[in-house]
């Protein structure tokens, strides 16, 4: 669907290390600010154990996961909204993404320079989000000035947009990101053309030391509180460990994870959170040739979901032969579920559920 998430944070917090582990794209990582000058882009598969099971039951020769585009954006610093530290360029890169992955340093290491001189997750988040809010305030002020001229003529949409912009301006001036405020669906739609940075959903990533995996350290606790206050989600991982995990073969990886007391790499959890952060869900198609995951927005109806496979499927939609993932597994695949009466014939108004296994019928 072409959706993307941008990795942001202060310099030297582990953004590029995590990006390298995510994408194996070879983004440069170094112990000094601005080692990432141009944003690196990687397409990251969303590993889904459900698809693995669907493929096993179907005997599919290939497994094709859905994916998310991840953009590694160079470190922001104080004054970025005014152009400091190449800030204007990087803010533009963030503006082009659909969600923000905010990496925050939650580890102590005297060998890794911290741009602010000490580790303080709450302060570090404030630095980044203040710059984003200042950029939003500038955007809102300029847009409101233009819209107000049209609103004075009584044009209804302009009046409504101006009101939404003034509401957004008040939130930002009070020092809170826009996502933390309550906006109606109509207000969100009206603010959409302004592409406001702090209105984007955010996933905070607590980058911890190896020895702190699984622990609620004071740094992690501090960041968790920030995430709750600002209506973001939180994932905890150790970037350096993740970069080692991706270099191991499958057998070695399993043993390494077991030694760490982990069921899977933390990056898998990060990507799934980024995926759900974008209000996305997955349905599956399966056959002897391949089992495949498809990305749709939550709330998509069957014809819209069919259109993600091919536009002809949506235009000629007849019905969706649907089995829930739970039934597909419980009855050993399509034939067993069908025999048990668990395959449903759904029409144009059916809202696809996450994990549905679907065969679309359509006219050419």
Secondary structure, 3 states (H helix, E strand, C coil): CCCEEEEECECCCCHHHHHHHHHCCCCCCCCCCCCCCCCEEEEEECCCHHHHHHHHHHCCCEEECCEEEEEECCCECCCHHHCHHHHHHHHHHHHCCCEEEEEEECCCCCCCCCCCCCCCHHHHHHHHHHHHHHHHHHHHHHHHHHHHHHHCCCCHHHHHHHHHHHHHHHHHHCCCCHHHCCCCHHHHHHHHHHCCHHHCEEEEEEECCHHHCCCCCHHHHHHHHHHHHCCCEEEEECHHHHHHHCCCCHHHHHHHHHHHCCCCCHHHHHHHHHHHHCCEEEEEEECCCEEEEEEEECCCEHHHHHHHHCHHHHHCEEEEEEECHHHHHHCCCHHHHHHCCCCEEECCCCECCCCCEEEEEECC
